[in-house]
Amino acid sequence: MGFHHLDHYAATASPVTRTAPAARVLGAVGLALAASLLPPGAWAPMAATLALSFALAVAARIPPGVLLLRASIPLAFLVLASVGILFMAPGSEVAALGPLRVTGHGVVLFASAIARGAAAVIAGVVLVSTTPFPELVAALRELRLPRPVTSSLALAYRFLVVLAEEVGRVRRAAEVRNGGRGRVAARRLAVGMAAAAFARSYDRSERVFRAMRVRGYRDTIPGLTYRAVDAASALRVGTLLAVAAALVVAGRA
């Protein structure tokens, strides 16, 4: 068991998947950084940056419904975190919600935050959807991210898989025993499943770690395959970053 549904489109032949993972990481980070550097109210560059993110999704052959579904959760958190700007920003009042006053400057800041965040989130969704996690960790290591950080990410992913396996076993055992009939019983079952899954996964993770130490683990995850950045990948990501930089310059002009 794993989280292969997240990188389902990594096996789809596309210009994005033909690009080296390290170049994909640079492109996604660069596009997100460009979106964050745009000033509030730079609507044309923001729209162009958002369109560029959607173009990446189209190039990766990710269906629009899947893209929006995967982006909806982080965007919902972004909206909840930014909605206070509508009422706290200074400026002239444009609307009223009971005792709260919405200002024109607050609307501009709120819309700008959502537009910039949407471009960054979509770029991240494209990266995760087209890059298996081991390749992503290898790309981060190739980009000289500190080795303890990449090793921690790889171990966290492995232990999340262990936790998912234990939860699946506990759930199947409960279903076989007809557990969870009724609301009260379902709540008790959920609490018991969480406790049992945590205890079993913790014990199993300890066994996995001891086995790794016996086999010579020294803070380095073996078996990560590197895919060098070729000329075509460098050209693709270079073009993307150049366009993103031009949009930032145009937005701040």
C-alpha positions as YAML, in Angstrom:
chain: A
units: angstrom
residues:
- id: 1
  name: MET
  ca: [0.00, 0.00, 0.00]
- id: 2
  name: GLY
  ca: [1.18, 3.53, -0.66]
- id: 3
  name: PHE
  ca: [0.10, 6.90, -1.97]
- id: 4
  name: HIS
  ca: [0.55, 6.16, -5.66]
- id: 5
  name: HIS
  ca: [-2.83, 7.74, -6.42]
- id: 6
  name: LEU
  ca: [-1.16, 11.10, -5.80]
- id: 7
  name: ASP
  ca: [1.42, 10.60, -8.56]
- id: 8
  name: HIS
  ca: [-0.98, 8.78, -10.87]
- id: 9
  name: TYR
  ca: [0.01, 10.97, -13.83]
- id: 10
  name: ALA
  ca: [3.74, 10.27, -13.45]
- id: 11
  name: ALA
  ca: [3.28, 7.34, -15.85]
- id: 12
  name: THR
  ca: [1.53, 9.52, -18.46]
- id: 13
  name: ALA
  ca: [3.79, 10.52, -21.32]
- id: 14
  name: SER
  ca: [3.89, 14.32, -21.45]
- id: 15
  name: PRO
  ca: [6.38, 17.18, -21.73]
- id: 16
  name: VAL
  ca: [6.25, 17.53, -17.95]
- id: 17
  name: THR
  ca: [7.08, 13.88, -17.18]
- id: 18
  name: ARG
  ca: [9.85, 13.94, -19.79]
- id: 19
  name: THR
  ca: [11.45, 16.78, -17.83]
- id: 20
  name: ALA
  ca: [13.98, 15.76, -15.18]
- id: 21
  name: PRO
  ca: [12.55, 15.79, -11.61]
- id: 22
  name: ALA
  ca: [15.07, 18.37, -10.41]
- id: 23
  name: ALA
  ca: [14.02, 20.69, -13.24]
- id: 24
  name: ARG
  ca: [10.36, 20.15, -12.33]
- id: 25
  name: VAL
  ca: [11.08, 21.17, -8.75]
- id: 26
  name: LEU
  ca: [12.91, 24.30, -9.89]
- id: 27
  name: GLY
  ca: [10.08, 25.20, -12.25]
- id: 28
  name: ALA
  ca: [7.33, 24.74, -9.66]
- id: 29
  name: VAL
  ca: [9.24, 26.65, -6.96]
- id: 30
  name: GLY
  ca: [10.17, 29.40, -9.42]
- id: 31
  name: LEU
  ca: [6.58, 29.82, -10.57]
- id: 32
  name: ALA
  ca: [5.29, 29.92, -6.99]
- id: 33
  name: LEU
  ca: [7.98, 32.47, -6.07]
- id: 34
  name: ALA
  ca: [7.10, 34.61, -9.08]
- id: 35
  name: ALA
  ca: [3.44, 34.59, -8.08]
- id: 36
  name: SER
  ca: [4.30, 35.63, -4.53]
- id: 37
  name: LEU
  ca: [6.45, 38.54, -5.76]
- id: 38
  name: LEU
  ca: [3.63, 40.15, -7.75]
- id: 39
  name: PRO
  ca: [2.28, 43.26, -6.03]
- id: 40
  name: PRO
  ca: [-1.41, 43.49, -5.04]
- id: 41
  name: GLY
  ca: [-3.59, 44.69, -7.88]
- id: 42
  name: ALA
  ca: [-1.30, 43.57, -10.71]
- id: 43
  name: TRP
  ca: [-4.21, 41.77, -12.32]
- id: 44
  name: ALA
  ca: [-2.81, 41.13, -15.79]
- id: 45
  name: PRO
  ca: [0.46, 39.53, -14.59]
- id: 46
  name: MET
  ca: [-1.48, 37.54, -11.97]
- id: 47
  name: ALA
  ca: [-3.87, 36.25, -14.61]
- id: 48
  name: ALA
  ca: [-0.93, 35.35, -16.86]
- id: 49
  name: THR
  ca: [0.82, 33.52, -14.00]
- id: 50
  name: LEU
  ca: [-2.36, 31.61, -13.19]
- id: 51
  name: ALA
  ca: [-2.80, 30.76, -16.88]
- id: 52
  name: LEU
  ca: [0.81, 29.54, -16.95]
- id: 53
  name: SER
  ca: [0.07, 27.19, -14.04]
- id: 54
  name: PHE
  ca: [-3.01, 25.86, -15.84]
- id: 55
  name: ALA
  ca: [-0.92, 25.43, -19.00]
- id: 56
  name: LEU
  ca: [1.46, 23.21, -17.05]
- id: 57
  name: ALA
  ca: [-1.47, 21.09, -15.91]
- id: 58
  name: VAL
  ca: [-2.71, 20.78, -19.48]
- id: 59
  name: ALA
  ca: [0.80, 19.84, -20.65]
- id: 60
  name: ALA
  ca: [0.91, 17.18, -17.92]
- id: 61
  name: ARG
  ca: [-2.44, 15.82, -19.14]
- id: 62
  name: ILE
  ca: [-4.11, 16.22, -15.74]
- id: 63
  name: PRO
  ca: [-7.91, 16.40, -16.16]
- id: 64
  name: PRO
  ca: [-9.42, 19.72, -15.00]
- id: 65
  name: GLY
  ca: [-11.70, 17.96, -12.49]
- id: 66
  name: VAL
  ca: [-8.79, 16.16, -10.85]
- id: 67
  name: LEU
  ca: [-6.73, 19.34, -10.79]
- id: 68
  name: LEU
  ca: [-9.46, 21.40, -9.14]
- id: 69
  name: LEU
  ca: [-10.27, 18.63, -6.66]
- id: 70
  name: ARG
  ca: [-6.66, 18.34, -5.53]
- id: 71
  name: ALA
  ca: [-6.23, 22.10, -5.34]
- id: 72
  name: SER
  ca: [-9.51, 22.70, -3.51]
- id: 73
  name: ILE
  ca: [-8.30, 21.73, -0.01]
- id: 74
  name: PRO
  ca: [-5.21, 24.00, 0.15]
- id: 75
  name: LEU
  ca: [-7.20, 26.77, -1.55]
- id: 76
  name: ALA
  ca: [-9.93, 26.42, 1.09]
- id: 77
  name: PHE
  ca: [-7.33, 26.91, 3.83]
- id: 78
  name: LEU
  ca: [-5.95, 29.89, 1.91]
- id: 79
  name: VAL
  ca: [-9.39, 31.49, 1.72]
- id: 80
  name: LEU
  ca: [-10.01, 30.94, 5.45]
- id: 81
  name: ALA
  ca: [-6.61, 32.39, 6.33]
- id: 82
  name: SER
  ca: [-7.08, 35.44, 4.09]
- id: 83
  name: VAL
  ca: [-10.72, 36.35, 4.66]
- id: 84
  name: GLY
  ca: [-9.82, 38.59, 7.61]
- id: 85
  name: ILE
  ca: [-8.01, 40.94, 5.23]
- id: 86
  name: LEU
  ca: [-11.39, 42.06, 3.88]
- id: 87
  name: PHE
  ca: [-12.26, 43.65, 7.22]
- id: 88
  name: MET
  ca: [-8.88, 44.63, 8.71]
- id: 89
  name: ALA
  ca: [-7.32, 46.47, 5.77]
- id: 90
  name: PRO
  ca: [-7.72, 50.26, 5.90]
- id: 91
  name: GLY
  ca: [-9.66, 52.03, 3.19]
- id: 92
  name: SER
  ca: [-13.10, 53.19, 2.16]
- id: 93
  name: GLU
  ca: [-16.08, 51.00, 2.97]
- id: 94
  name: VAL
  ca: [-17.65, 49.15, 0.04]
- id: 95
  name: ALA
  ca: [-19.91, 46.69, 1.86]
- id: 96
  name: ALA
  ca: [-21.10, 45.75, 5.33]
- id: 97
  name: LEU
  ca: [-21.66, 42.35, 6.92]
- id: 98
  name: GLY
  ca: [-23.40, 43.16, 10.18]
- id: 99
  name: PRO
  ca: [-20.88, 44.98, 12.38]
- id: 100
  name: LEU
  ca: [-18.03, 44.15, 9.96]
- id: 101
  name: ARG
  ca: [-17.03, 46.63, 7.26]
- id: 102
  name: VAL
  ca: [-15.46, 45.47, 4.00]
- id: 103
  name: THR
  ca: [-12.98, 47.97, 2.53]
- id: 104
  name: GLY
  ca: [-12.00, 48.44, -1.09]
- id: 105
  name: HIS
  ca: [-8.32, 47.97, -0.28]
- id: 106
  name: GLY
  ca: [-9.21, 44.79, 1.62]
- id: 107
  name: VAL
  ca: [-10.98, 43.40, -1.46]
- id: 108
  name: VAL
  ca: [-7.89, 44.10, -3.58]
- id: 109
  name: LEU
  ca: [-5.58, 42.43, -1.05]
- id: 110
  name: PHE
  ca: [-7.89, 39.44, -0.64]
- id: 111
  name: ALA
  ca: [-8.33, 38.86, -4.37]
- id: 112
  name: SER
  ca: [-4.59, 39.25, -4.93]
- id: 113
  name: ALA
  ca: [-3.77, 36.73, -2.21]
- id: 114
  name: ILE
  ca: [-6.18, 34.18, -3.68]
- id: 115
  name: ALA
  ca: [-4.89, 34.67, -7.24]
- id: 116
  name: ARG
  ca: [-1.23, 34.37, -6.22]
- id: 117
  name: GLY
  ca: [-1.93, 31.44, -3.96]
- id: 118
  name: ALA
  ca: [-3.94, 29.63, -6.63]
- id: 119
  name: ALA
  ca: [-1.04, 29.87, -9.10]
- id: 120
  name: ALA
  ca: [1.38, 28.48, -6.52]
- id: 121
  name: VAL
  ca: [-0.99, 25.69, -5.41]
- id: 122
  name: ILE
  ca: [-1.67, 24.55, -8.97]
- id: 123
  name: ALA
  ca: [2.06, 24.46, -9.72]
- id: 124
  name: GLY
  ca: [2.54, 22.32, -6.60]
- id: 125
  name: VAL
  ca: [-0.31, 20.00, -7.59]
- id: 126
  name: VAL
  ca: [1.25, 19.49, -11.02]
- id: 127
  name: LEU
  ca: [4.61, 18.70, -9.42]
- id: 128
  name: VAL
  ca: [3.19, 16.17, -6.95]
- id: 129
  name: SER
  ca: [0.90, 14.58, -9.55]
- id: 130
  name: THR
  ca: [3.71, 13.95, -12.03]
- id: 131
  name: THR
  ca: [6.61, 13.07, -9.72]
- id: 132
  name: PRO
  ca: [6.78, 9.91, -7.57]
- id: 133
  name: PHE
  ca: [7.86, 10.71, -4.03]
- id: 134
  name: PRO
  ca: [11.22, 8.83, -4.23]
- id: 135
  name: GLU
  ca: [12.08, 10.80, -7.36]
- id: 136
  name: LEU
  ca: [11.05, 14.01, -5.61]
- id: 137
  name: VAL
  ca: [13.35, 13.25, -2.67]
- id: 138
  name: ALA
  ca: [16.18, 12.38, -5.05]
- id: 139
  name: ALA
  ca: [15.61, 15.65, -6.91]
- id: 140
  name: LEU
  ca: [15.76, 17.64, -3.67]
- id: 141
  name: ARG
  ca: [19.01, 15.88, -2.80]
- id: 142
  name: GLU
  ca: [20.35, 16.64, -6.27]
- id: 143
  name: LEU
  ca: [19.50, 20.30, -5.67]
- id: 144
  name: ARG
  ca: [21.76, 20.17, -2.60]
- id: 145
  name: LEU
  ca: [19.05, 20.19, 0.03]
- id: 146
  name: PRO
  ca: [20.68, 19.09, 3.32]
- id: 147
  name: ARG
  ca: [20.94, 15.31, 3.52]
- id: 148
  name: PRO
  ca: [19.23, 15.06, 6.97]
- id: 149
  name: VAL
  ca: [16.20, 16.88, 5.51]
- id: 150
  name: THR
  ca: [15.85, 14.56, 2.52]
- id: 151
  name: SER
  ca: [16.40, 11.48, 4.69]
- id: 152
  name: SER
  ca: [13.72, 12.68, 7.12]
- id: 153
  name: LEU
  ca: [11.29, 13.19, 4.25]
- id: 154
  name: ALA
  ca: [11.96, 9.70, 2.89]
- id: 155
  name: LEU
  ca: [11.52, 8.11, 6.33]
- id: 156
  name: ALA
  ca: [8.33, 10.09, 7.00]
- id: 157
  name: TYR
  ca: [6.88, 8.86, 3.72]
- id: 158
  name: ARG
  ca: [7.81, 5.28, 4.54]
- id: 159
  name: PHE
  ca: [6.26, 5.46, 8.01]
- id: 160
  name: LEU
  ca: [3.09, 7.04, 6.61]
- id: 161
  name: VAL
  ca: [2.79, 3.99, 4.37]
- id: 162
  name: VAL
  ca: [3.25, 1.78, 7.45]
- id: 163
  name: LEU
  ca: [0.51, 3.71, 9.27]
- id: 164
  name: ALA
  ca: [-1.86, 3.40, 6.30]
- id: 165
  name: GLU
  ca: [-1.25, -0.37, 6.19]
- id: 166
  name: GLU
  ca: [-1.99, -0.76, 9.89]
- id: 167
  name: VAL
  ca: [-5.18, 1.32, 9.64]
- id: 168
  name: GLY
  ca: [-6.30, -0.84, 6.74]
- id: 169
  name: ARG
  ca: [-5.70, -4.05, 8.72]
- id: 170
  name: VAL
  ca: [-7.58, -2.75, 11.76]
- id: 171
  name: ARG
  ca: [-10.50, -1.58, 9.60]
- id: 172
  name: ARG
  ca: [-10.78, -4.92, 7.82]
- id: 173
  name: ALA
  ca: [-10.70, -6.76, 11.14]
- id: 174
  name: ALA
  ca: [-13.52, -4.54, 12.46]
- id: 175
  name: GLU
  ca: [-15.60, -5.08, 9.32]
- id: 176
  name: VAL
  ca: [-15.21, -8.85, 9.58]
- id: 177
  name: ARG
  ca: [-16.49, -8.70, 13.16]
- id: 178
  name: ASN
  ca: [-19.43, -6.45, 12.18]
- id: 179
  name: GLY
  ca: [-18.10, -3.66, 14.34]
- id: 180
  name: GLY
  ca: [-19.33, -0.09, 14.25]
- id: 181
  name: ARG
  ca: [-23.12, -0.67, 14.11]
- id: 182
  name: GLY
  ca: [-24.84, 2.46, 15.36]
- id: 183
  name: ARG
  ca: [-23.43, 5.93, 16.03]
- id: 184
  name: VAL
  ca: [-22.14, 5.29, 19.54]
- id: 185
  name: ALA
  ca: [-20.54, 2.01, 18.51]
- id: 186
  name: ALA
  ca: [-19.03, 3.68, 15.45]
- id: 187
  name: ARG
  ca: [-17.46, 6.40, 17.60]
- id: 188
  name: ARG
  ca: [-16.05, 3.88, 20.03]
- id: 189
  name: LEU
  ca: [-14.75, 1.84, 17.12]
- id: 190
  name: ALA
  ca: [-13.07, 4.89, 15.58]
- id: 191
  name: VAL
  ca: [-11.32, 5.72, 18.86]
- id: 192
  name: GLY
  ca: [-10.24, 2.11, 19.31]
- id: 193
  name: MET
  ca: [-9.01, 1.88, 15.72]
- id: 194
  name: ALA
  ca: [-6.96, 5.05, 16.11]
- id: 195
  name: ALA
  ca: [-5.36, 3.81, 19.32]
- id: 196
  name: ALA
  ca: [-4.67, 0.33, 17.94]
- id: 197
  name: ALA
  ca: [-3.31, 1.66, 14.66]
- id: 198
  name: PHE
  ca: [-1.01, 4.11, 16.46]
- id: 199
  name: ALA
  ca: [0.33, 1.45, 18.83]
- id: 200
  name: ARG
  ca: [0.87, -1.12, 16.07]
- id: 201
  name: SER
  ca: [2.41, 1.34, 13.63]
- id: 202
  name: TYR
  ca: [4.74, 2.71, 16.32]
- id: 203
  name: ASP
  ca: [5.90, -0.79, 17.18]
- id: 204
  name: ARG
  ca: [6.38, -1.65, 13.52]
- id: 205
  name: SER
  ca: [8.27, 1.55, 12.79]
- id: 206
  name: GLU
  ca: [10.64, 0.75, 15.65]
- id: 207
  name: ARG
  ca: [11.27, -2.68, 14.11]
- id: 208
  name: VAL
  ca: [11.86, -1.10, 10.71]
- id: 209
  name: PHE
  ca: [14.34, 1.36, 12.17]
- id: 210
  name: ARG
  ca: [16.24, -1.35, 14.04]
- id: 211
  name: ALA
  ca: [16.41, -3.41, 10.85]
- id: 212
  name: MET
  ca: [17.76, -0.38, 8.99]
- id: 213
  name: ARG
  ca: [20.47, 0.15, 11.61]
- id: 214
  name: VAL
  ca: [21.47, -3.51, 11.44]
- id: 215
  name: ARG
  ca: [21.81, -3.20, 7.67]
- id: 216
  name: GLY
  ca: [24.15, -0.24, 7.99]
- id: 217
  name: TYR
  ca: [21.84, 2.78, 7.88]
- id: 218
  name: ARG
  ca: [23.85, 5.95, 8.59]
- id: 219
  name: ASP
  ca: [21.41, 8.81, 8.00]
- id: 220
  name: THR
  ca: [21.41, 8.18, 4.24]
- id: 221
  name: ILE
  ca: [18.60, 6.48, 2.33]
- id: 222
  name: PRO
  ca: [20.09, 4.08, -0.24]
- id: 223
  name: GLY
  ca: [18.47, 3.22, -3.50]
- id: 224
  name: LEU
  ca: [17.42, 6.74, -4.56]
- id: 225
  name: THR
  ca: [17.86, 6.95, -8.31]
- id: 226
  name: TYR
  ca: [18.99, 10.23, -9.81]
- id: 227
  name: ARG
  ca: [17.93, 11.48, -13.21]
- id: 228
  name: ALA
  ca: [20.31, 14.11, -14.47]
- id: 229
  name: VAL
  ca: [18.99, 17.34, -15.94]
- id: 230
  name: ASP
  ca: [19.47, 17.04, -19.69]
- id: 231
  name: ALA
  ca: [19.53, 19.84, -22.24]
- id: 232
  name: ALA
  ca: [15.84, 19.53, -23.11]
- id: 233
  name: SER
  ca: [14.83, 19.71, -19.43]
- id: 234
  name: ALA
  ca: [17.08, 22.71, -18.87]
- id: 235
  name: LEU
  ca: [15.55, 24.44, -21.89]
- id: 236
  name: ARG
  ca: [11.98, 23.81, -20.70]
- id: 237
  name: VAL
  ca: [12.54, 25.01, -17.14]
- id: 238
  name: GLY
  ca: [14.68, 27.92, -18.33]
- id: 239
  name: THR
  ca: [11.89, 29.10, -20.62]
- id: 240
  name: LEU
  ca: [9.34, 28.76, -17.80]
- id: 241
  name: LEU
  ca: [11.48, 30.70, -15.35]
- id: 242
  name: ALA
  ca: [12.21, 33.40, -17.93]
- id: 243
  name: VAL
  ca: [8.50, 33.90, -18.61]
- id: 244
  name: ALA
  ca: [7.76, 33.97, -14.86]
- id: 245
  name: ALA
  ca: [10.53, 36.53, -14.29]
- id: 246
  name: ALA
  ca: [9.19, 38.69, -17.13]
- id: 247
  name: LEU
  ca: [5.74, 38.64, -15.53]
- id: 248
  name: VAL
  ca: [7.21, 39.75, -12.20]
- id: 249
  name: VAL
  ca: [9.07, 42.60, -13.89]
- id: 250
  name: ALA
  ca: [5.91, 43.65, -15.75]
- id: 251
  name: GLY
  ca: [3.85, 43.49, -12.57]
- id: 252
  name: ARG
  ca: [6.27, 45.59, -10.55]
- id: 253
  name: ALA
  ca: [6.94, 48.14, -13.27]
...
